[in-house]
Amino acid sequence: MKKVFPLKFKTIIWALFYILIFALLLKHSYAYLDPDFGWHLKTGQEIITTGQVPSINYVNYTLLGESWVDHEWLANAAVYWIFTNWGYLAVNIIFALIPLLTLIFLNRFITKEYTKDKTNVWLFILIELGGLMAFIPHFGVRMQEITFLSVLLLSLILYHYNRNKNWTGLLWLLPLFYFWANAHGGFLIGWIILGLFALAKITEYLLHKFRPWNFMDFKDVLTLTQIRNYILVALGALTTTFLTPYGLKLYEFFQTYTNTFYFDHILEWLPQWSYPYVYWQCLFICLTISALAIHLYYIGKKNPNRKLNLWQIGIIIGFTILAIKSRRHFPLLFIVATPWLLAFITEFLEIKAVGFKYFKNKVVNILINTFLFLCFFLVPLNLLITTNFIKDPFNSFCENKYSATGKNFLFPCKAIKILRTDPNYNQLKLYNNFGWGGFLIWTWPEKQLFIDGRMPQANYAERSILEEYSDFFEKNQSEFYLNKHEIKAVLLSDDNRPVKLNWFEKNFLFMNEADFNSKNLLKEYLNQSSEWKLIYTDNIAKVYVQK
């Protein structure tokens, strides 16, 4: 008779924790509609219908005929196919599973290679729930989740080569980068990681040979042959990115990154010192910096138990800087820093593995574990029950849903319908809100727009199109730019809510609400001008047309 092994309570807690993570991700995904989801779908539809990747911009009259590289073409096609065949539920489940599987792989890696028998499940849960609260604003139905997973896979490949020195494991870089280059533009981050690894290993080799300092960790130093093998395979991975449908044109968008205006004007690209602050991210970054400072302090004090691993510490410092400069990079910092951070905290605080026996009294321990089980069971169950499983996101986030949904996550369905269906207005040249561009591309596909979220950094008149868009709102500039572009209709957000600072920001950061409540100068001009009239308004949007 086959022996049956009962499940350990630790295994049950891990399973319930992952269900909790999945429930949180799914509820968050359904709570809003990503402004770019519409253009992702429309682009995917075009790819599947024509069998070709898009190469020319025909959506924006400002950039009409310009070359356009869709560095997410594979993901866009897949999402459109899933959306049309399996529905919006399947799309949300898949995009909840990507970060969930990433965390599962990450934890498996940490417990096997770092904490081992010292793994404390509650420390993991505490750190990772905090990390989830920090990076969940960047997730949902978002293509950048592909880079979140890919950075982990890349880190695992490099880790095992660094330890095992077997170059055949590096061959996984080829399919990884080929997929990554077709699915998301974040593969450029992958090249930065590969370059930093090569630099760290070359520096480590030279120091080991000519200046073998005692505080350096040389246990994973590579030989010149091993470094050469790595560089050759890495170059092979680079070659695979030239095999995408775009070929060398895939790298055309490099030239647009010379303009950094969008770093200070698009919310997810803002630096950590810009309002609104993401406090969970700041907390994790401070924890990481503190751990690094303590580690380096003990290295400086020549503690024999502390050694400087050039690659490991270097990559964490590098991504800490990236995450501070742009909050969009925070999820990647979480991936590269969490293994070392959990291992450091476990060792430094001498944290032991949990035995789930808190007191000598067995009954008390059973009651505590039962309570913990119920919490981890009921919380995700409640999250799933209260999730609004909508079927059509383009009809579920309209202005009439204001009572149930945050205003920032709504779209002007009625205003668009008026402009689209009225023959007096549907042919007028439209200036549209930047955040509604993707929604318009799907719901009004035949309409050419001023701007959308596909490439805000695209070159326009020796600067970016986002700068041109923003200048409509500058003092005494509205009339000039409306005339310059021959705009006949304007679709604006009607968000009149003032920014409200919390008590911490007022009393400890000494911030003033007046500094964040600037007037909408374009709307003021349109309201006061005798050449424009307001034809529609609701709690989300205003529509103006030229008289």
Buried (B, 14 or more C-beta within 10 A) or exposed (E): EEEEEEEEBBEBBBEBBBBBBBBBBBBBBBBBBBBBBBBBBBBBBBBBEEEEBBEEBEBBBBBEEBEBBBBBBBBBBBBBBBBEEEEBBEBBBBBBBBBBBBBBBBBEBBBEBBBEEBBBBEBBBEBBBBBBBBBBBBBBBBBBBBBBBBBBBBBBBBBBBBEEBEBEBBEBBBEBBBBBBBBBBBBBBBBEBBEBBBEBBBEBBEBBEEEEEEBBBBEBBBEEEBBEBBBEBBEBBBEBBBEBBBEEBBBEBEEBEEBEBBBEBBEBBBEBEEEEBBEBBBBBBEBBBEBBEEBBEBBEEEEEEBBBBBBBBBBBBBBBEBBBBBBBBBBBBBBBBBBBBBBBBBBEEEBEBBEBEEEEEEEEBEEBBEEBBEEBBEBBEEBBEEBEEBEEBBEBBBBEBEEEBEBEEBBBBBBBBBBBEBEEBBEBBBBBBBBBBBBBBBBBEEBBBBBBBBBBBBBBEEEBBBBBBBBBBEEEBBBEBBEEBEBBBBBBBBBEEEBEBEEEBEEEEEBEEEEBEEEBBBBEBBEEBEEBEEBBEBBBBBBBBBE
